[in-house]
Amino acid sequence: MRFHFSPKTPLFSLSSSSITSLCLRPFLPSAPKSPFYPSLACHASTGGNLRMDSTSPDPSSSSSVSVDSVADGLKNQSLREHDISNNNNMNNENKKNNGKLSLEDLNWDHSFVRELPGDPRSDSIPRQVFHACYTKVLPSAEVENPKLVGWSDSVADLLDLDPKEFERPDFPLKFSGASPLAGAVPYAQCYGGHQFGTWAGQLGDGRAITLGEIMNSKLERWELQLKGAGKTPYSRFADGLAVLRSSIREYLCSEAMHFLGIPTTRALCLVTTGKFVTRDMFHDGNLKDEPGAVVCRVSQSFLRFGSFQIHASRGGEDLGIVRSLADYAIRHHFPHIENMSKSESLSFSTGDNDQSVVDLTSNTYAAWTVEIAERTASLVARWQGVGFTHGVLNTDNMSILGLTIDYGPFGFLDAFDPSYTPNVTDLPGRRYCFANQPDIGLWNIAQFASTLMTANLISDQEANYAMERYGAKFMDDYQAILSQKVGLQKYNKQLVNKLLSNLAVDKVDYTNFFRALSNIKADPSIPGDELLVPLKAVLLDIGKERKEAWTSWVQSYIQELVASGISDEERKASMNSVNPKYVLRNYLCQSAIDAAEMGDFEEVRRLLKVMERPYDEQPRMEKYGRLPPAWAYRPGVCMLSCSS
């Protein structure tokens, strides 16, 4: 399981791995096999042999130990100590109403613009921006009588913001960008990226303007960003604006993913601008005027893989910016890595012929790369668990914090189809389809590792090890998630693979099936003709042959349940805690969008409330868990483009 890098050879042509062949790719006949993971074969790799010395942990402990597992003990304490030392001037005297703040009293910090090189120009004329991580630019979207569509009390709580602030008459003005927010220092970030596997050069925040960073009472750093607030130097030929349709989708899905337990950027609020924006939704020449909107995105950082790639691609003095960005990211977002020492003995054999050793304590950049790889792998595994398809996994849409970022033409699986892509732009090759996401995550990590190698921050052995850790972490997490979804304590490869095959053959609703599966009883005496009764609502229109296939699987499943020794009640509660009843299906979004475009925002707000409790039954809200109606399959509902 080797990943051989050469600093002389860009990784732009790397083939994808066979990670997904272990779980989903058998149902994609046209998908090519790959040499990257020949040895995984549906079991988790430990990622190399751990070298121990006198200060090492007990050799009998798990060999799958990694940077984040060793550093977890330091993480919270280190983060607090680090932030205290850098923010001891934070003003807490303005707190009111049980520690909640007004907009004017938010505790701003601007470490990004303070510590990193910026563009000497501050205009929004589209251009190439060199030797800079950002350009200071003001929001410029035209606004006329903006309206507050929706808001998130839980995000306000992260910022110590008093929820009563949402009631202010000037709130929509401030969060449309029309009125300045006291303490903000707006800027647009410079980054590049691979789009659909091809290097695209400079991209950047073409319609997103970061206002700055808020330090809350827990000493956590949260960036506020207005998406759709107007042109920046990175807008290229676009107008820097966003429409209500796409903004509602991002606002709702940011919050829905959080409450599903999946790492994600958040959304504080959504406002209309009162102006119309012209869009060609399907790139077919049919222009349409749509309501404009601005969503306030919130994240601990909006740094992406592409934030580093752009500077490495330019070479020369810009290679120093890659190092500066890495130092900044580690200092503010991975301080536990900065505090690691050789006493922790994180040395790993790469398994190469020369028995090279990767010592993660001797190179903080290597430890950092490994953690990013593992966070990314864990994120993708969670996507696969809930049936989420991102749709545009370009490297500029990959967060270094392992967050779901940039919600464009995303989609949750309805009928289980591993080749599903919600993006019409992706239809020809389905590069970013559901089944390919683990492979694409690995490919993107390869590009990120190549960037750091170009800047001489990590070696090829260290890059190889980061890639190995991605594969091992993905398989560990994915298998654990699938085991939890079927209510078993141990992963059963044969049982899970057969289940996924059956789901694909009969196009069974992914979300509803796993929710219904918890109703199966661990009773081997149930007559054969009654075994499928608990699944009747999800196994629709299947013939005799398929009923026999499902009956056979349920019989095997019941045998595993009996062997587990867990009571039906305990297992059902456990399964329902990981198998959501409600996910943000595209047709639910579209219903809310249709109403909002007519000026009725109540469905947006109601839908958010449902998605805040995805694992609960929620009486009188059952309609939000139903199968999509026939109209949901019209163009523009289940298939979307990047035009927003």
N, C-alpha and C positions, 0 to 999 in steps of 0.2 A: 504494500500500500504506500508507494512512494510518489512524491510529487516533485519532479526535478525541475528546478528553476535555473536559468542562466541570466545574469544581469545583461548579457548582450542580446538576449532574445526576448522581445516584448511578448506578453501573454495574451495578445489580442486574438490569437487563433486557437486558444485552448479548447478542446472538445469538452463536452459536459461529462460529469461522472455518472456512474451507474447507481447512485444512491436511490433514485426513485424506482429503479428496476426491482428493488427489494420489496417495494410496497405497492406501487401503482402502475409502473411501466408495463407489466404484463398485459394490461388492457389497452395499450397503445401500440398496435401492431407495426405502425410505420416508424416508431421511435428507434433511433440507432442505439446499439449497445456501445458501451464505453469502457476503456481500460482502467479508469481511475480507481474503482472500488471492487476489484475482482475478489477480494478476500472477505468482504463484509458478509455476504451471503446470509443476510437477515439475522446477524448477531452483532452486538456492539463490540467495536474494537477498543482496546485500552489506549491506543495511540502511542505505543512504544514502551520500552522498559524503563522503569523509574530507577535512576541511579541513587543509591543511598550512601550516606557517610555517617559518622558518629553522631551527628546532630539531626539525622533524618528521623521521620516518624517510624513507627514499627513496620518492618518489611512485610508483616502479615496483613497489613491494611490493604484496601483496594488499590490495584494498580492503575485505576482510572482517575487517580487524583490529578487535579488541574490547578491552574493559576487561581481561578476564582474560588475554588473550594478551600485552598490553603489560605487565601487572603481574606476570606469572609470574616474571620475573627477580628481582623484589623480594620475592616472597611468602615463600619459605622463610627468607631472611635476616631479613626484617622480623618474621616470626612468632617466630623464635628470640629476636631482640633484644627484642621487646616482652614476651615471656613471662619472659625473664631479668630484665628490669627490674621486673616485677611479682611475681616469685616467687623472689627471691634468698634468701629465708628458708626455702626448701624444705629439709626435713630428709632428707638422703640417708644419714645415719649408721646407720639401722636396717636397711639392706639385708643380706640373707643369701642363701646358696645362689646364688651367681653373680648377685647383684643382685635376687633375688626377695624379695618381702615377705610377711609374715603379714597377716591382716586388721587386726590392731591397729596395724600399722606403715604402713598406706596413707597417702599424702600428700594429705590433704583440703584443699580450698579451698571457699569458699562465696561466690563473687563475686556470684551471682544475688541471694541474700538480703542481701548486704552493700551492694550498689550500687543496688538498685531498691526502690521503695516496697512495703511489705508490709501485710497485713491486721492491724489491731491485735488482732483476736480470734484464738484458736487452737483453737476448738472445731470439730467436724465437722458441725454442724447445717446442713442444706441451706438456702442463702440466696443472695441477690444480694450480691456482694462488690464494693464500689466503691473507686475510687482506689488500687487495689493490683494488683500483678503476681502475688502468691502469698499463700497462707495456710500458716503453719506448722501441721502436723498430724502426729500419730503414727500409724503402722500399727496397725490394730485388728482385722484378720481373726482369727476364732477358729481356733486351731491345736491339733491333738492328734496327737502322734507324726508330725511331717512327715517326708517322704522326699525324697531327692535323685533326681530323675528323669533329669536330664541336665545336662551342663556343656560349656563351650567352652574348651579350652586356649588357643586363639588369642586369645580375648577376655581371658583371664587375663593373657596376655603383654602385651596393650595396657596393662594396669593395673599391670604389674610384680608381679602377684600370683603367689605360689608355687602351682603346681598341686596341691601336697600339701595345701593348705588345703581342697580339696574333700573330703578324707578325714576332716576333723574331725567328731566326733559332733555338735557344736553348729552346724555349717554350715547344715543345713536350718532350724534355729530362727532363725538370723540372717537368712536370705534368704526366710523366710516373714513376717518382720516381728515374730515373737513375742519375739525377743531383740534388744535394741538393738545396733547396730553402732557400735563406738567411733569417735568423730569425726564421725558423721553429724549433719546438721541437717535433718530431714525437712520437706518442704513439698509442697503441691499447687499447680500453676500455674493462673492465671486466664486464660481465653481465650474467644473466641466463634467464630462461623463461619457460613458458608452451608452448609446441608444440602440436597442435591438442588436447588440453585439458589435456595433461599429463606433469607433471613436468620433465624437461629435465636436470636439474642441470646447471653446468657452460657451457655457450656458448661463448659469447664475440665476439669481432671484429676478425673474422677468416681470413678476407682478406681486411679489411678496416683499413687504418692507418691515424689517424688525424694528421694534420701538426701543428695545433695550432689555435688561435683565432685572427681574424683581427678586430681592432677597426676602424670604419670609421669616417668620419667628423661629422656625426650625433650622434656619441658616441654609435652606435649600435655594438653589438658583433656578429661576424660571424665566425663559425668554418669551416675550410677547411679540407676535408677528401679525400684521394685517395682510391678508391675501386678497388681491383684487383692488389694491389701493392706488394703482396708477403706474405709469411708466418708470423704468429705471434704465441705466446703461445696458442692462442685460436683457431688455425686452425684445431685441432684434426687430422683427417686423410686426410684432404684436402690439396691442394697445395697453397692456398692463392691467386689464380689468378682468372681472369674473362675473358670471351670471348666477342668478338665484338657483337655478337647477343644480349646477355642480357644487355650489356653496352649501346648499342644504345637505347634499350627499356627504360632503366632507365633514360638516358640522356633526351630523348624526352618527356617522360611522366612527369618527374619532372617539366619541363618547361610548358608543356601543361596544367597540373593541376593548376599551378600558374595563367596562363592567363584565365583559366575558373573561377578563383576567389576562388579556394579551397586551404586552408592552406597546405603547402607541403615543404619538403626539396627542394633545388634548385640544379642546375648543372651548374658549370662554364664552363667546357669543357670536351671533350672526345678525347683521343688519342689512336692510335694503338701501340702495343709494338714491332711489327715486328717479333714476335715469335708465334708459334702455341701452343695451349693448348688442351689437350685430354679430351673430355667430352662424357658421356653416357646420352644423352639428355632425353631419356624416361625411363632410368633405365631398359633397356631390353637387356643389354649385347652388344649393337651395339655401339662400340666406334668410335669417329670421331675426327679428328684434326681440330680445329677451330682457326681463328685468335684471338690472345690475345688483350686485351684492358684495359685501366684504365679510369674511369670517376671520375672527381673531384666534389664531392658532397659538398654542402654548406648549412649550417643551423645555426640558432642561438644557437642550442644545439642538440646533438645527444643522450641525456639522454633518456632512455626508462623505461618502467615499470620494465623490467628485470634488470636494473641497480641497483634497490633497492632490488628486490627479491633475488638475489644471496646472498647478505650479511645477509638478514633476515633468509634465509634458513640455514645458517651456525651457527647462534646463537652466544652465548657467546660475546666475545669482538667485533665481527663483527656487532652486533646490534648498536654499537656506530657509525659505518660507515654509517648505514642507516640514522641516525640523521645528521651526517656531510654532507651527500649528499643532504638531504632535506634542510639543512641550506644553502648550496651552491646554490642550485636551486632557492630558494626563494630570496636570496641575489642578484643574478645576473639576474634572469629571471622573478621573480614575486615580485619586490621591492615594488610595491603598497600594497601588502599584509603585508609586514614587517612594513609598515608605518601606517597601520590601527590602530585605537584606540577604546576604549570602547565608546567614544562619538558617534560613528556611529551606535551603538545599533543593531548589527546584531545577535539577539537572536531569535531562532526559536523553536517552539514546534514540537517535533517529532511525536506527536499524540499517543504515547504509553500509556498504562494504567496508568503508574506512572507519566504521564505528564512531562517526562524529557525534559529539555530545552538544546538545542545546542547553545552555545554562541560562534560564530565564531571569535569574537574579543578577546576572552580570550585564544584562542589556534590558533596560526597562522598556525599550521600544518593542522588543520581541515579546515580552510578557503582555504588553498592551495589545499587540497584534493578535496574540492567541486569545485574549479575552474578547476582543471584537469578533473573532471567528466563532467562538463558542456562543456569544450572545446572539449572533446572527443565526446560527444553527438552531438554537433553542427557539427563537422567534418563528422560523420557518416551520419547525415541528408543530408549534402551536397553531399556526395557520392551517396546516394539514389536518389537525385534530378537529377544528370547527368547520372545515370546508370553505375556508376563505381563499379567494384568488385575488391577488393584488392587481394584476393586469398590466403594469408597466414597471417591471423590475430592472430599470436602467440603473447604472451605478450612481447616478446623481439622485436616485430615489432610495438610496440605502443609507440608513442612519448608523453612525459609529457607535451609538448607544444601544443598538439592537432594538430600535423602535419601529413600528409601522409608521410610515411617513408618506405624505403626498398621495392623498386619496383621489384618484382619477376614475378610470372605468373599472372599479373593483366589482366583485360579485361574490355572494355566498352560493354554494352549490344548492340547487333545488334537486332535480333528478341527478343521481350520481353519475357523473361523466368525467373521467380523469382528463379528457382532452378539452374540457370546458375552458374557454377564455371569454371574459366579458368585454374584450377590447376589439372592436371591428378592425382596427389597424393591425392587430396581431393575427387575424384570421388566416392569412396565407400560410404561415409557417407554424403558428401556435407556439412560438418560442416561450411565451409566458403563461402557458396553460397551467391548470392546477397541478397536474402530475409533474411538470417540469420545474416547479418552484425550488425543490431541494437542490437540483442540479444548477440552477441559475444562481442560487445563493452561493454555492461553491465557486462558480465561475467569477462572480463578482468579488468574492474574497481573494481570488487569484489576481484580479486586476489591482485590488488594494495593496496586496502584498508586493506586487511588482512595482507599484509606485514607491513604497517605502524602501525597496531594494535600490531603485534608481537614485534615491536620495541618500543612499549608504546608511540607512538606519537599521536595517536587518540584513542578515545573510541569507543565502539560498537555503541552507539547512534550517534556519529559523522560519523561513517562509514555508518550507515543506512541512515542518511540524505544525504550524498554524492550520495548514490545510488538513492534516491528519486529524487534528482536534475538531475541526468542523465536522468531519465525517463521523467521528466517534460520538460527539455530543449530539448530533442530529439523531443518530440511531438510538442512543440511550434515551433521549427525550421522546422520540416518536414511538418507540416500543412501549415506554411507560404510559404515554397518553392513550395509545390504542388498548392497552391492557385495562386501564381505568375505564375506558368507554364501554368495554364489554363486561366489566365487573369482575375481572380476574386479577389475582395478585401476581401472577407470572405471565410473561409473554408467551403465547402459543402461536408460533409462526404458521403452522398448517391451518389452524382454525381461522386466524385473521385473514390470511391470504384467500381462503375459500369464501369468507364473508365478503371481502372486497370484490371478488370476482362475481358473486351473485348480485351484489348491489349494482355493479356495472351492467351486467346482462339485462337486468330487469328495470334499469333506470329508476331505482327506488330513491325516494326523497331522503337525503343524507341526514338532515337534522331530525326529522320526525321518526326515522327508523330507530336511531340510537335512543331516543326518548322512549319509544314504545318497547324497546328490547328489555328495559328494566322490569317489565311486567311478566317476563318468562319466569316460571317457578322451577326450582331445583327439585323436580319430582319425576323420576324416571318411569313412574307408573301411568303417566298421562297417556291416554290412547293416541295413536298416531294421527287419527283424523281430527284431533283437537289441538295438536301441537302449535298450529299456526294461528289459533284464535287470537292470542294477544297481539299478533302482528297484522291482523286483518285490515286495519285502517291504513297500513302503509304498503302492503303487498297487493297492489291493484292490478287487475286484468292479467293475471298470470295463468297459464294453462296447466294441464295435468303434469306435463314433464317438469315444468319449473316448480310446481308445488312439491313434487317428489324431491327435487334438489334442495329446496328450502327445508323440507321436513327432515331430510338426512342431516343437514347442517344443524338444525335445532336439536336433534337427538345427540349429536356430538357435543354441542354446547351445554346441554343439560348434564351430560357426564362430567364435564369440566366444573360446572357449578357445584355438583354434588361433592366432587373431590376437594373443592376449596373449603367446604365446611362453614361457609358464611350463610347466615340466615337470609331468607328472601327479603325481609324488611330492611335489614342493614345494607344489603347489596343494592336494593332499589334506591335508598337514600344516597348512597355513595355514587351510584351511576347518575342520578339526577343532578348531583352537584357538579358534574363535569360535562354532561350532555344537555345543552341549553334547549329550552322549549321555544325560545324566541331568538331569532337572528334577524339582522337588517336585510331582508330580502329586497331585491331591486323593485319589485312591484309595490312594496310598502313605501319605499322612498318616492316612487312615482306618484302614488296617491297623495302623499304630503306635498310634493312639488306642484301638482295640478291645483290643489287648493290654495297653496301659498301664492301662486302666480295670479290667482283671482283675488288676492288680498286677505285670505283667511289663513292665519298662522296656527290655529289651534291644533290641527292634525300633526304639524311638526312637533309641537310641544307635547302632545299626547304620546306620540311615537317615541320620543326621547324617554318619557317616564316609563314606558313599557320596557325599553332596552336597558334601562338602569337596573332591572331585576330579571335578567334573561333566564335564570335557573328556577325561578318561582312559578307556581301555577297561575297566579294572578286571575282570580275569578272575574268574569265579565270582559276579559281581554283575549279570550280564546281565538277570536278571529285573526289576531296578529300571528298566530302560529299555524294557520291553515296553509294548505298547498296553494300555489299561485293560481289565479283564475286564468281563463283562456286569453283574456286581453293582455295578460302580462307578457306574452310572447311576441307582441308586435314590436317592430323596430323602434329602438329608442328606450326600451324598458329594460330588457335583459341583455342587450348588446349596446355598448356605448363606445364613443371615441374619446380621444384626448382633448377634443375641442370644448373648452369650458371658459 
